């Protein structure tokens, strides 16, 4: 179950943070997202020098905490997508699919001529698409 | 018996399914839109430099979005991935890799961006001889300038400032801040001058490039 998705700009400014559970403290999720940015920077600056992992967009599992797993994805413009989930047995393929669809929704939201780059994403269509993607996460695997 | 499937005949043209559409826009439509953009900006400003700056800012917005879109949509098949595709289909890298080297991003702009925007790769990419940080992309005639003639009293104004803005937008979003301008370069033996986009990279880009070796 996904608890939180976040889009962070290239200067580590938050562009879109959305949590999908009422039970958990939103502040704690924001804190987790914030800490994962450090891991992203570390992965980007010290790449593992083995073929396809260099300049790859999908960063994989960033770090597991006690209840959550955090996945990261980096686009060409240094915009980062962070995914926080409570599932214990998440397949790699599912997460990649999720990020692919999320990237599509993000590109559509940014292509809006009224969107100011660097400001928060306020499009309602984007929010709806994201909640659709989140709902269908993991359902196709069963 | 294995029969060939019959092609479905639609009695009514309204029942035909919609096609996906061509991925192109007609040149005349774009030329009209661009001329209106230039005219609108001309009424808002007092001098040529301001007009150029406005066109460049318009192009910057296009360039930034263009980079996001291209990196998401363009499928670039690398040789390593071709082998992996046979064994591990979910390793297929969709989209371009993030460019970290100067030549990488320049050839990306010169080929991919030009091909998507104008339907062909740019004519040439050269390194400036006088300064280390200057590169030039030349084009015999920019698509945006095709239906535009500059009046004599406008001097060296070039509507290619829009394209210069696009290039600046792409470079800036990719992490290579630069100053990009468009110039007319007269060629001997040809009536119309060639257009050159001059790219001057910022200090930090050169330092980073030197550090990467």
Interface residues (C-beta under 8 A of the other chain):
Chain A: X10 X51 X52 X54 X55 X56 X57 X74 X75 X76 X77 X78 X79 X92 X93 X96 X100 X103 X104 X106 X107 X110 X111 X113 X117
Chain B: X61 X64 X65 X67 X68 X69 X71 X72 X73 X80 X81 X84 X90 X91 X93 X94 X95 X96 X97 X98 X99 X100 X173 X174 X175
